[in-house]
């Protein structure tokens, strides 16, 4: 599963592992910005929360979330 945050971070989920890549869309990265394992779980889906530094992950045992510093856009539109 793949998702891109508002600030351009790329989340890649496979098996029980999730990796967050910084600047993956503009340059070749050598190592992930962050990595997270969910032992005993099979990752199904992942998605960044808009305007938050949070990544939600749906897996075989339910739902988990992790904090990803710098993922969300800090300014939101208050004119709506």
C-alpha positions in Angstrom: 0.0 0.0 0.0 1.2 3.5 -0.8 0.2 7.0 0.3 1.7 10.5 -0.1 1.4 13.1 2.7 0.6 16.8 2.1 4.3 17.6 2.6 5.5 15.0 0.1 6.4 12.1 2.4 5.9 8.7 0.9 4.5 5.8 3.1 5.1 2.3 1.8 3.4 -0.6 3.5 4.1 -4.3 2.8 3.7 -7.4 5.0 4.1 -6.3 8.6 6.4 -3.4 7.8 5.8 0.3 7.1 8.5 2.7 5.8 8.2 6.5 5.5 10.5 8.0 2.8 11.4 11.7 2.8 11.9 13.4 -0.6 11.3 10.1 -2.4 9.5 11.9 -5.2 12.4 14.3 -6.0 15.6 12.4 -5.4 16.8 8.8 -4.8 16.9 8.2 -1.0 19.4 6.0 0.6 17.4 5.0 3.7 13.9 5.6 5.0 13.0 8.6 7.2 11.1 6.2 9.5 10.4 2.6 9.8 7.7 0.8 11.8 6.9 -2.9 12.3 3.6 -4.5 13.3 4.5 -8.0 14.5 1.9 -10.6 13.8 -0.1 -8.3 11.6 -0.7 -8.2 7.8 -0.9 -4.6 6.6 -4.0 -3.9 4.5 -4.1 -0.2 3.9 -2.5 3.0 5.1 -3.3 6.7 4.8 -2.0 10.0 6.1 -4.5 12.2 8.1 -4.9 15.6 6.5 -3.4 18.5 8.4 -2.0 16.1 11.0 1.3 14.4 11.5 -0.4 11.0 11.8 -0.4 7.9 9.6 -3.3 5.5 10.0 -2.7 1.8 9.3 -5.4 -0.8 8.8 -4.2 -4.4 9.3 -5.4 -7.9 10.0 -5.8 -7.2 13.7 -7.6 -3.8 13.5 -6.2 -0.3 13.3 -3.0 1.4 14.4 -1.7 5.0 14.1 1.8 6.4 14.3 3.0 10.0 14.6 5.1 11.1 11.6 6.7 14.5 12.3 6.5 16.8 9.3 3.8 14.9 7.4 0.9 17.3 7.6 0.4 20.8 6.2 0.6 23.1 9.2 -1.8 25.8 7.7 -5.4 25.0 7.0 -8.0 27.1 5.3 -10.3 28.8 7.9 -12.3 30.7 5.3 -14.7 27.8 4.5 
